[in-house]
Amino acid sequence: MAVNAIELSVFANRIAALCEEMGATLGCAALSPNIRDRLDYSCALFDTAGALLGQATHIPVHLGSMAYAMADLVRDRRWQEDDVLIVNDPFLGGTHLPDVTMIAPVFHEGELIGFVANRAHHADIGADTPGSMPLSTCLEEEGVIIPPSLLFERGVRNESIWSSLLGQLRQPRTSAADFDAQVAACRTGAQRTKNLIRELGNEKFVRLSAQLQQYAARLSRISLSEIPDGTYSFEDVMDSDGQGNRDIRLHVQISVRGGTVDIDFEGTSDQVAGNINCPMPVTAAAVTYVFRCLLPEQIPACAGALEDLQISAPEGCLVNARRPAAVTAGNVETSMRIVDVICGALSEALPEKIPAAGQGTMNNIAMGAEGEDGWDYYETLGGGSGGGAEFSGVNGRQVHMTNTLNTPVEVLERSFPLRILQYCLREGSAGDGLQAGGNGQLREYELLGPTRVSLLTERRSNVPWGLQGGLPGMAGSNSLDGEELAAKCSFEAAEGQRLLIKTPGGGGWGTVR
């Protein structure tokens, strides 16, 4: 049947809109600042086989990893109306334990027609340290592990799973509200999908879904064929794993043949003792993010758009870790370096399209305290993005694999015993070039009570590189009362102490004339 381009475009945009509405429901109903204010969540729609149909403009590391793992999560399960599946196990479809995923089937007239899903980052997932981003050495140290389980079966909540989960968390009231918000988002998405199907009819919905995938695949193949055939490689290192290992190698080789692209991480270091290891869905998310950025904006964000990418990595290496490897920083830090090495390799093939390295870290800050008045705070901080052939880097921006907001100072100071003393751009931290990189940020916290602090940061010793003769951005730094801290550390701080985070600047592009 002939494709009606206008009808297909409207269909793609309606799918994206219902995913955005799912996100609006989640953000408005959540209680924690990390989800309610920073918008640390993502929503998407999938077909009956778990192939991505559409998504909201949320967080790349969430969306790409869900798309990679969804088929395994929904296969071989007897789904019923009003079921809701919960999971966070990184080796069974998750990313790291704080990211909890909810999946709900969508039925119409008794027939399964797809799935809605959302993933949200919970600042409390039961780790020993507040903020649930510990300096771990195995998965079990990182919090509560939730295998794929039906939290709701035919609309009835499994109280055993619910009470067991909340019983292991520090702030069960806040956590319960956030989980309920995720369930509500699933129900919103399911209802909006049903409304769309009632309007179109089952047959037309299925036909348009297939046409959308074919259209995206065709346009993507044309776009990827513009990458010159050849083999391109690049190597970079992680600063450390928090357990004494330094300069941990990531290596990629990209082979391009007529629009088909093979991405191979052979030569990457083995998984390490610390928590910067990646499960394969996180690696896939970083790879697909880069190639999605290269595709024209009008190509639908569905599975067909990336079907010509083949990703491989040796089992047991840093970017395809085996259980029970610690992974909590792999999702947030190593994913950023994977983007850097993919961009570095492609810069040889597409020198005018690839920017210099951005800040290369999410600057993870987790803080809190135990006890009756206990609290959990988690945040990532923006930095500089890299300059490109036609643009300068952006200042103080969440770069690449994260797409969250900051926690507004007013919200932070109202919610936690913290005071912000400085919050500004870090002038002079950008790499110079024909197009300069962006500046990092400077944020200083005063602790208003005894606080346990955990930092998981990168680009403190290995700077964000420039391209085409551009200069590197400045490395970041962490300090407590003026004393330098390690890039990855956890410590007890006293009331009145001051934590200063300086985030990296982006690299410059091109030689200054």
KADA-V82465 format. One record per helix or strand of 3 or more residues. SS is the DSSP state (H for helix, E for strand). FROM is the first residue (numbers start at 1). LEN is the number of residues. If there is no record, write none. Layout:
# KADA-V82465
ss from len
SS FROM LEN
SS FROM LEN
This chain:
# KADA-V82465
ss from len
H 5 25
H 33 4
E 41 6
E 52 4
H 60 15
E 84 4
H 90 3
E 99 10
E 111 11
H 139 4
E 149 5
H 159 9
H 172 29
H 202 23
E 230 11
E 246 12
E 260 5
H 280 15
H 303 4
E 309 4
H 330 20
E 364 6
E 375 5
H 409 7
E 418 9
E 440 8
E 451 6
E 477 4
E 488 6
E 498 5
